[in-house]
């Protein structure tokens, strides 16, 4: 009972992003009503001098809200949905669409999904790593390849010639459909429980989802399953502009969004015994929420 109460207390404070039994592929709450979509001024909001400056500086179409970095010594900052949406609108020059609000309302996974700008998908895990440093190195290498690739064939050739990317699995197949110049590499983190298969022995579970000699983590056996009686996962979206990690307590209703340090986002919880840092592709300079889910 003591551990159960501790888990509940810590989850409430830290912002774990999924409730027990939430189906990651199907289950999320209805989006907020129009009454929640007000443009409330945001504490910590850095208002740009002009919209064109924001759009010109953006790496990809759906950027994180315009926010100031956390002050030294501050571990986290809480945002309401309305304030987050208002700051997101300031950064992106438009309000979220209903589909984006639906995605955001899923909780921590929604915060990452809405920033990828690829439809209401589960963030891909094919390029997952054991450390943030490894993930950012892969992100930077991918951005360099994407910047010079003249089509998908050239992208694959450049990946094969890169001293880092050529050693990894899933690099070419992870690129979504379309020209490489539509995409930018981004980083998010996922926390979860290792016991994804009830038939595994204790030794097999202990070996699961560990980084290999290259630092890459094979997530192919991950099935969004929770430790019995606990939360199934937590996602954190990395915002390089502020050095912050954006996550949430749970899906709507009652969802809160947090802007946190990596140490705070990653602090121990009874729900999880694994954490990966994943690289995926976010759509850049494209109309919001095209019909494609690639």
N, C-alpha and C positions, 0 to 999 in steps of 0.2 A: 504493500500500500504506500509506504514511504517513497519508493521509486516511482510509483504511478503518479503520486502528487507532485514529485519533483519534475517529472516529465511534463505534466500539464502546466506547471508554473513556468518552466523554461520555455516551452513552446509558445506560451502567451507573450512572454517577454521578447523572445528572439525573432518570432515571425516565421514559423515553419509553414511551408506553402501548400500542404495538402492535408485534408482531414482523413481519418481512418476510413478505409473502404472506398475512397474516391478513385474512380476508374480514370486513369490518365488519358486514355484515348477517347473517352466519351463523356465523362462526368464533369460538368462545371455548371455553376449557377447562372441564372439569368443576368443580363447586364443591368447596370444601374438605370434608374428612370431618368427622364429628362431633367428632373429637379436636381439631380446630382451633377449636372453638366455645366454648372456656373463657372464663371471666370474669376473665382476667388483669388485675391492676391496671395502669393506664396512666400512664406518665410524662407529665406535662403535662396530665393530666385534671383538669378542674374539676368536682368532684362537687356537684350542686345540693343545696340544703337540703331540698327536697322534690320529689317527682315532680310534684305538682300545679303547682308553680311553673314547672317546665320546660314542661309541656304548655300552661299558660296563656300562656307567653311565645313559644311557637313560632309562626312565620309560616305554616308549612305542615306537613303530617303527618310527612314524612320529613326531619328536620333533620340537619345535619352533626353529627358527634360532639362532645360537650362537651369542649372543649379550651381551653387557655390560648393567648393570642397568642404568637407567637414573640418571645423576648427581643430587645432592640435589638442588632443586629449578627449575629444568627443567621439564616441564609438558609433553612434547611430542617430538618425533623424527620422521622425515619423511623418508620413504624408497621407492625407486622406485621398480617396479616389478623385474627388472633385479638384483638389489642389494639384495632384499629379497630372490630371487631364489638362488643366489650365496651363501648367508649365510645359507640358508636352506640346500643346498648341502653340505656345510662344516659340519653342525651339523649331517646330516643323512648319510653321506658317499656315496651319490649317487645324481644324478640329479632328479628333479621331472619328472614323466612320463607325457605324453601328457594328460592323463585323470586327473592327479593332477593339471596340468596347467589349464585345462578347469574349474575345480572346483574353483581354486584360482581366476580365472578371473571373477567370479560372484560378487566380491566385498567383503564387510564385512562378509557376510555369508560364502563366499568361504574361507576366512582366517581360520574360525573355522572348516569348513568342511574338509579342507585338513589336518588339524592336528588330526582329529578324525580317519582318515584312515579307513573309512567304505564305500567307494564309494562316488559318487556325490549326497549325500543326504541332506535334510534339517536337521540340528541338532535337535535331539529329545528334547521335552520339558516336558516329563512326570514327571521329577524330578526337578521342579522349585521351588525357594524359594524367600522370601522377602528380605533376607540379604545375603551378602557375607559370613559372619561368619557362618550362618546356612548351606550354601552350602558346605563350606570347612569341617565342622563337618561331614556332610553326606558323602562327598568324602573320608575322612579319615576312617570312619566306613566301607564303602564299600571296600576300599583297604584292610583293615584287614580281612574282610570276604572272599574276593577273594583270598587272599594269603593262606588261610587255607582250602578252599573248595575243596573237592574231588569229583567233578562233580556237575551237576546242582541240583540234589536232595539235596545234602549236602549244596549247596549254599542257597537254599530256607530254609532249616532247620536253618542254621546259621543266616539268615536274621530274621527269626521268633523269634530267641532267643536274638537278639541284642536289647538293651533297647532303642536305637534311631531308627534304621531302621524298627523295628517291628511296630512303630507307624505311619509310612508313607504309602502313596498310591504308587502303580506302581513300587515298588522296584524289585520284582521278575520278573515281566513281561518286565521290561526295559532292562534286560540283553540280549544281542544279542545271536544268535545261536552259538553253539560251547561250548567248555569247558570254565569254568570260568577263568582258568589261561591264557587264550588268551587276557584278558581285564584288563585295568586299569581305575579307575575313574578319571575324569577330570572335570574342571569347565569352563563355559563360561557365558557371560551375554547377555541379549537381552533387547532392548528398543523398545517400540511400543506404539500405540494409543489404548485406552481402548474401543473405539466405534466400536466394531467388528460386531455388529448386528444393522441394521437400524431400527428394530422394538422395540429395547429396549427403555424403558423410561429413563429419566435422572437419576432416582434413581437406576435403574438396571445397567446402565453404570457405575455409581459411585461405585457400589458394586463389579463390575467385576474385576477379576485378582488382588484381594487383598489377602495377606497372611492370612491363617486361624490361629486358636489357636496354631497349631503345627509349624507355620512358612511356611507351604507349600502353593503354589499357583496353583490352578486348571487352566490349560491352554487348556482344552478340547474345549472351545468355541472360541479359537483364530483361525482366518482364514487369516492371513497375509494381512489384509486390512489397508489402510492408512487413516489418517485423510484427508478429501477432500482437495486436493491441496498441500499436503505435502508428505514427504517421509514415506514409510511404516514401516521400521524397521532399527535398527542398532544392530550389533553383536560385542562383544568383547571377544577375546580368552584370558584366563588367563594363563600366563607363570610363574610358581612358581620359576623358576631359576633366573629370573630377577625382579620378583614382578611387571611385566608390563602387560598391556592389549593391545593386537594386534587387530586393526580394520582398516577400509579403508574408503575412501571418496565415492566411487561408483564402479560399475562394469567397466570392460574394454569397450571401450578405455579410456585412461586418468586416469586409476586407480592409486592411491597412497596408500601406507600402512603406518599406524602409530603405533608406540610403545609409549604408554601413561600411565600416572598414572590413577588410578581408578577415582580420583576426576575430572581429565580433561575429561576422556572418558564419565563420568556421568553428566557433567555439563548441565544446563537446555537448552533445545531446544524446539521450538514451536511445533515440529512434534510429540513429545512423552509426555505421562503423566503416563507411567508405565515402570518399570524396574524390571526384575527378574534375579536371579542368578541360573543357571541350572547345574545339574550334569548329565553327560552321560558317556558312556564307549568308550574308544579309544583302538584300536587294538595295542597290543604290540608284539614285536619280531616276526613279520609275514612279508612275502613278500608283497611288495606294491600293493595295488589295486587288490586284488583277485576279481574274477568274482562275488562273493557274495556281496549283498548290505545290509546284515544284520547289 
